[in-house]
Amino acid sequence: MTQCGHEEPVLAPNVESLIGTWRLVGPDSTYGTTLKFALDTANPPLDITPFNASGKASVNSYTLRLYATLDGTLSADHLGYTDMAGSQESMKFEQTYFKNLNAVARFELPKPNRLRIYHGGELPHVMEYEKQN
């Protein structure tokens, strides 16, 4: 499948910058939580770019689908995670993180290697990440 005569889909620079592994640095970086964006090559982007996302929260690994647009809109779908137990504090953090991740609304890249994801979950309604690769 080609788009506009190109073999590979052409992504907007801000959307393309999402690809890679990010580490959560705020509001709580205690657990080394990660989020990896991988382009969903089975579903080439049109107006919305689909990503197969995955990561490690405080205890469990997770996967989900994320959808990004040129204007910074971000949405999530199909969040799934392993079911291992941890300390009460780490499980509380993880459930809040998953709730917030599932409620994403938009993203911004305020500077290179920095990602802010705004959500409708619990305060402060923003998660900040630093790019790892």
N, C-alpha and C positions, 0 to 999 in steps of 0.2 A: 504494500500500500504506500502510495506516495502522496505528498501534499505540496502543491504548487511546484511540482517538478523536482522536489528534493527527496533524496532517499531517507534522510533522517529528519525528524520533526525539528523545527526551529522554535526554540523557547525564548521567551522574554528574559533579559539578563537577570531581573530580580527573581524570577521563578527558577531559572537555571541555578542560581546561587544557593538555592535550598538543598540541592543534591549533596549528600555527604552525611557525616556523623556529627551530631551536636551534643554538647554536654550542658545540662541544666546548671546555671550559676545563680539563679534567683527565682523566686524568693528564698529557696532553701537548696543549698548544694551539698548537704550532708551525705547523701547516699550515692553520689556519682551517677545520677540518672542520665540516661542517654536517649537520643531520638535520631534515627537514621532515615533520611529521605532517599528512596530509590525510584527513579522514573519507571512507571508502569509501561514497559515497552509493548505489551500486548494490547494496550489501549492508547494509541497515539493521541496527543493533545490536540484539541481544536481550540475552543475558547477557554476551556477549563483543562488544567494539567493534572492528571491523576498520578499519585505516588503510592507505592507500597512502602509503608513506614513500619519501623520496628524499633525496639530498644529494650533497655533494662531499667526497671524502676528500682525501688529500694530492695525488693525481694524477688519479684517475678519478672520474667521476660514478657514482652507484649508485641502485638502486631495490630495494625489498623490501616485503613485507607484514608489518605488525605487528598484533598482537591484544592488546588491553588489557582488564582486568576491573576492577570496582569495588574489589576488595581489593588491587590493585597488581600482579597477575600480568601479565607481558608475555612474549609469544613472537614469534618471527620465522619467516618462511618466504619462499622464492623470492627470495633475494638474487641480484641480477645487477648487473654493472658494465661500464663501457667498458674497453677493453683497450689503454691507452696506457702507454708506458714512462716511467719517471722515474729519479731518482737511486737508488742502492742504499738509502740511508737512508729516503727517502720511500716506496719500495716496501715496505720492511720494516715501516714504520709502518702503511701501508695494509693489508697482509695481516693484521697483528695486529688492526687496527681491525675489518676485515670478519669475522675469526674471532670476536672478542668480540661484535660486533653480532648475528651469527648464533646466539650462545649466550645471548641475553638471557633473564632469568628473572623479574625484577620491576622496578618503578619506584616512585619516591617523589618528591614535590614538597615538599622541606623548607621552602621559603619561596617567595613569589611570584617568578616568572621564573627559578627554579632547578630543574633536573631531575637526578635521579640514576637511572642505569640499572645494575642489578646483573646480572652475567653469570657464566657458568661457564667463560669463556675464561682468558686469561693474567692474572697478578697485575697490579694490585691488585683485580680482580674488580668494579670500579665505574668507570663513566664519568660525568663530571659535565658538564652543559650549562647554558648561559645563554640565556634566550629573547631572540630578536632582534625578533620581531614577533608 
